[in-house]
Structures are given as structure tokens and as C-alpha cells.
Amino acid sequence: MTAMDHPEQERERMIRARNRALVGVLVALVALFYAITIVRFGS
Amino acid sequence: MSDLSETTPHILLPLTGASIGGVGDYVEILKPRVMSLVVFTGLVGIAVAPGHLNPVLALVAVLCIAVGAGAAGAINMWYDRDIDAMMARTAARPLPAGRMMPGEALAFGIVLAVGSVLMMALAVNSIAAGLLALTIAFYVFVYTIWLKRRTPQNIVIGGAAGAFPPLIGWAAVTGDIGWPAVSLFTIIFLWTPPHFWALALYRAGDYAKAGVPMLPVVAGPRATKRQMLLYTLALWPASAAPWVMGVAGAMYGLGALALSILFTASAIRVWIDDSERSARLMFGFSLLYLLLVFSLLLVDHTAAGAARGAWP
């Protein structure tokens, strides 16, 4: 591995982690909006 | 304000395009420790308010308060990145440390601020959403941009931003702003100056270096300690107000009074003891004070509700 590979791999790892976190947030938002809709329609 | 983005280390890395801010950095710029206190006081506002809020909507309200507070923190970190780099306490934050681009933090903060206010308006009510928008705007424009670098009264007036969450919580349930909620606001408003000045007493060198006119820097430790003592005395009637207004019972009232006496005692100790240790102890106790006062309120209210056969 060259000295230039390491920062590039680190950057890719960070971007992957950010993407996973973003997916998690979006899924949580979908679930939350679903729950809000159920509650609002229920009342 | 200087633009550190031109000098920060990550610009020197052979990276193009996207920045290198990690998930942890995004969490850090939301100021999670401040957020936890904000969430707790907002939750207490929801719990003690008369009426009923569906648990899902209560969760949404708390989430919006948390995200809104985090957004304000992120925008604050964006604006203050130049002075943060000069202070030991804040130099390792993502922006001054060069782990995140300034524009990233600003965009993140704005998206979360708008998102949290819209969500509050759609799911809960417009009064709570309006108060949340006011809180974020107050913290960003009044405290961060206008007062922080101009006056030693920065945290006295700016502290109002941190006092809004119980008011938002109350408004989420009732749809209005009641006097008992104002009493909770007053407790946090009066608690903020002695809390931050205790920190500023042993970080005065840092603030002076960054050019932030905190009271110990501008007026000296003696004048600061006198002000701290006066604010802790003002907390005696303020912390008893929820009891007087009937939001809480004698258990809360006596407990809050005892805690206020201890808070004043710690201010007296700071007054007579010039060591850094006494200021550190007071800073630590101030956090415990607010946590315990609001916990007592929650416990007392829950116990009263259980005695009536209603919960909470």
C-alpha cells in the first residue's frame, strides 16, 4: 500500500459510514411519519 | 471572522470533491451534551403541562426540540470556528480541527433547523413550532452573532435560548404559553449566568485569548463572583414558583429550596476561595442542580398524578 492509498481508503470508509447513517435516518423518518399519520388519522 | 477553511489541514490532503467529516463529527457538532439537558427540560415541560398529548406526538416533540437545539449548535460551531480554534476547550471540535468543511456544518445546521420546525408544525402544533423557530433564531442571531463577541452580558441575554425548551414542551401539549411554563423558563434563565461564569472563571485565559468578553475577562473575578452569588439568590423564589403556582407539591418546593441553598453555598465558597477547584466544583454542581430541580418536578408531578389515579 502506498502512502496515498491510506487517506483514500479512509475517505471511502468514512463515506460508507455516512451513507449507512443516512439510510438509517431516512428509514427512521419513514417509520416516524407512518406513526404520526396513524396517530393523526386515529384521532 | 477569519476563514479557517483556507488553512485547515484537511485542505492539504490529496482529497477532492466530498469532505471527510465522519458520522462522529456530525454528531459532535450537534453538541450532544447540551442537547441532553435541553431534551430533559423539554420533556419535563411536556410532562407537567395540563392535558394529554399522544405518546407518539410527545416523542416527535422531544425529537424536534433535540434536533432544533442540535441545529442551533451546528450553526454556532460554524460561526465560531475562528475563536474555537484559539481556545483549548474547543480547539478539537470538528471545524477548527479541520475534520469538516465549514459549508457542511452550516448546511447541516440549516437543514436540521428547517426540518425540525416543519416537523413540529406538521405533527404537533404551530405555537410549539414557532417557539422552536424563535429558540433557534435567538441562539444563532442574538447570542452567537450579535452578543457573544460584543458584551459581557452575552450569556445573560443569550441564555434565554437555553431556557425555551420547557416552554416548547408545555406549548406542545396545551397549544399556548402558561405562567407555570414561564416559571420553568425563569429557572433556567437565572441558572445560566452562574453556570457559565463558573466555567469562565477558570477558562478566563482562553476567552481573553479568543477576544470573547466574558464577565471574568472584562470585569474581573471579584465582580463576576458577586454577580454569580446574586443570581443564585434570585433562584430561591424562582425555583419555588412552580410550587406556589400549584404545578408541583411540597416535596418539590422544599427540595428545590434546599438545592438553591446549596447552589448559593457553592457561590459563597467561590467568593471566599480563589482557587480554580472551587469554580470547577460550582460548575459541576450547577449541572447537578438543574438536573435535580427538574427531576424533582417530574417525580412530584408523577406522584401527584398517581395519587389522583391519573398518570402522569
Interface residues (C-beta under 8 A of the other chain):
Chain A: M4 P7 E8 E10 R11 M14 I15 A17 R18 A21 L32 A35 I36 I38 V39 R40 S43
Chain B: L13 P14 L15 A18 I20 G21 G22 V23 Y26 N54 V56 L57 V60 L63 L122 A123
